[in-house]
Amino acid sequence: MTRHLITSAIPYINGIKHLGNLVGSQLPADLFARYQRARGNEVMFICATDEHGTPAELAAAKAGQPVDVFCAEMHAVQADIARGFGLSFDHFGRSSSPQNHALTQHFAGKLAENGLIAEVSERQVYSNADGRFLPDRYIEGTCPNCGYDKARGDQCENCTKQLDPTDLIDPRSAISGSTDLEVRETRHLYLRQSALKDQLAAWIDSKTDWPILTTSIARKWLNDGEGLQDRGITRDLDWGVPVRKGDQPWPGMEGKVFYVWFDAPIEYIAATKELTDASGQPDAAWRRWWRTDEGASDVTYTQFMGKDNVPFHTLSFPATIIGSGEPWKLVDYIKSFNYLNYDGGQFSTSQGRGVFMDQALSILPADYWRWWLLSHAPESSDSEFTWENFQASVNKDLADVLGNFVSRITKFCRAKFGETIPEGGAYGPEETALIEALATRIRAYETHMDAIEVRKAAAELRAIWVLGNEYLQSAAPWSTFKTDPVKAAMQVRLGLNLIRLYAVLSAPFIPFAADAMLAAMRTDDRGWPDDVTAALSALPAGHGFDVPEVLFAKITDEARADWQDRFKGVRS
């Protein structure tokens, strides 16, 4: 048994996430977590809401709520939606937790002890209309790089270029819209990332198995222009982790908080402690996942994220870990994703564009979305959601291939043999060939899942489903039954065992349908098919079963047209 620590980029608290967010981090992380559990490995799958910084304050103000109340309510909403999609987090934490406050302050103190924090006097935008300094994300304007007119003061979400607020053309306050801005002096703490550049570069160079997308973004930030820059880790805000040096005050930093991108990744660690604290376990229970001197040296740590989050996870968070001088676990593999676009445009939470997670669940069960998103995951390039493609994929893969197989074999058995698995008959050449083909495909499926090649794994899984249909079509037990009912019984028994096998293999992708298939076969046997022959006799003759409801109803042209009209990409 191996141990897998899995984290997905923690979503902002500022609203319900869209399908692009889902497929860029949480959903593939869940796929991998479910697969590793199915293989008998020990898994710690962590996520949380990212509750500090500008997005939280702006969203709370828009909702007319105190920010702490807004965050508590939105965390509950996001947790409920995550459950609706079958995201199997061991814990879904909150970056505003006391555990994250303490750990963030601890890391800042250690970095300061090691000479990696600089106190910098800087000029920052002040809004006279709002009576406050404006953090980077509170400032909007036109991007000087691509001309996007809603770029933020820290990064343009259109071209992903990192910005300073003073770079923006025609800047305005994101709070009031006022252009009455001026630059004033304030003091902040900076993480001296540049001092760790060589260590970070050597670490990244050692990751020869990482996706090119991950390493190319990291190296660009390391080497382009003036190279890796020191980064501010404090802000003039009311809501956030108060600046402290460990458990001591930080003179001159009163009233400031740590920058959200400093404390957010630390929440991965803190959320694990939230979990063990809640269940009354000692600190050793979470430290065995995170401290290499306390058991984490045998942990494989995998992170999942969209490409916009890569710089912080390849540079800033590792700089925090390495710079602390303590034996914390560094990530082993970063699975990054390109963007999923929506019907010719971009998904965008801030602009309310695209299909959002709650809307998706309101019109179709989670597995429809899980299958399409994972089988079209934007791994090698950006991909695009269109309603036509979604309809075609669901109808062909889920309804025609998997659903049709389950329906045909269970209904035929009920009609000819009753609702128990029939006995008699021995495998012939067709069954032997099927088992060999299944074994080859299943081993390939495992290889792709181990390597987190999501689309390839989905294609292999579909091919495994197709094998069952091809066998059923070729063996034609409905014809065999007329002349050799004993042989037909063997064919049906094999087909019913295939349903259990398909449920086990498909559970990481479509867990709800997998549960329904196992329930129909009246079994809790989720044993992985290391031996395919044995797996296909797991349900013996005489074992009862039920004919399930339709696993996947087809999407009609009328429904697709209706949704296409209803979800034109704008959410108020």
C-alpha positions, 0 to 999 in steps of 0.5 A: 500500500502506498500513501497519496497526499492529493490537493486541488487548488482551493477555490475562491469564496467569492461565488459558485464556481463554473465548470472550467474551475471544476475540470481544472482542479477539483474533478481530476483530483477526485478522479485520482483520489478515487482511483488510488483508494480503489487500488487499496492505497491510503489517500488524504484528499484535501481542499478548502475555500480560499477566503481572504483577500479582495474577492471575498471583501468585494463579494461580501460587500455586493451581498450586503453581508459582513465578510465573515458571515458571507464566507461561512455561508458560501463555504457551506454552499460550495461544500454542498455543491462539491458533495453533489458532484461526488467530490470525495474530499477527506476534508474541505477546509477554510483558509480562515481557520485558526489552524491556518492563522497559526501556521501562516504566522509560523511560516512567516516567522521562520522565513524572517529568522532565515533572512528571507523577509524584507520590509519594503517601503513602497508606493501604493494606490490610494482611493480618495473616494473609498478612503483606503489603500487599494490592494492590487485586485481592487484596481481595474483597468486596461491591460497594457499587454493585450488591451483587455479592459477589465484587467486587475492590478495583479494579473490580467485574466485574459492574457495571464500577464503579471501586472502592477496596478500602476501598469494599468491604463485608465485605472479605477477602483473596483469598489466604487469605480472612482478614478480619483486615485493617487499613489501614497507610501506604505510599508510591506513585507516581501518574501525574498524569492530571488534569494531562493532562485537557484534552489527553486531552479534546481528543484524544478529541473529535477522534475523531469516527469512533470507536464510540459505546461507546468515546467514551462510556466515555472521556468518562464517566471524564473528566467524571463525578463529580470527573472524571479522577483521578490513578492509582497506578502502583506496587504492593507486589509481588515480581513485576513491573517493578521501579520505576526512573527510566529506567535509574537507581534511584528512591529510596524505591521500592525493592522496589516494582514498576510497576502492571500497568495501567501496564506492560501497554499498553507491551508493545504497543511492547515486543512489536514490539521483541521481534519485531525483536530475535529476528530480528536486525533493528536498532531502526529496524525496530520504531521505524518502527511506533511513532515518528512521527519515524522513519516511523510518521506514515503508520501507521494504528494500530487497537486491539481490546478489550472495553469493560472495557479502554476506560478504560485505552486511551483515558485512561491509556495515552494519558496515558503516551504524551502525557506522555512528551513524545516522538513515540510513535504514538497510536492512530487507532481503538479498536474496542471490544466489549460483552460476550458472555454465556453461556446466560443468565449471564456468561462469567467467567475468575475464576469459571470460567463458560462455554466456554473456548478449549481446550474449544471446539477439543476439540469442533469445528474453529476455523472453526465458532467463528470464524464464529459469534463474528464473525457475532454479535459484540457490537458495538452491545450485549451478545450471548448465546451459546446452543447452539441459536443456534450449531447453527442458524447453523453448519448454515444458514450454513456447511453449507447455504450455503457447504459445500453449494455447494462439494460440489454443483459439484465432485461434478457436474463430476467426474461429467460432465466429470472432475476438470478444469475443462471448456472451452467456452460463453460467458456469457449474461444470467444470468452477467452478472447474477451478476457484477454482483450479486457486484461490488455485494456485494463492494464493500459487503463491503469497505466494512464490513471497512474500517470494521470493521463485523464483523456487517455484513461477515459478513452481506455475505459470507453474501449473497455465498455465497447468490448462488452457490447461487441461480445454481446452482439457477437455471442447473441445469447438471445439467439443461442438460447433457442438452440443451446440454453446452457451456453446462453446461461454462461454468456449471460452470467459473464455479461452480468459479471461484466456489469460489476467489473464495469462499476469498479473500473468506472467508479472514479469517473462516474461514481453515482452510476457505478453505485447504481450498477453495484446495487443492481447486482446486489453486491458491495464487492469493489475488488479491483480486477487484478485477475480478470478471469477471477473478477468475471466469476465474482458473482456466482450462479444463483446470485440475485440481481435487479434490473436497474432503472435507465442508467443514462437517459439520452439528451434530446435535441429539444433539451439541448436547444433549450439549455443552449438558449438558457445558458448563453454564458451570462449569469446575473 
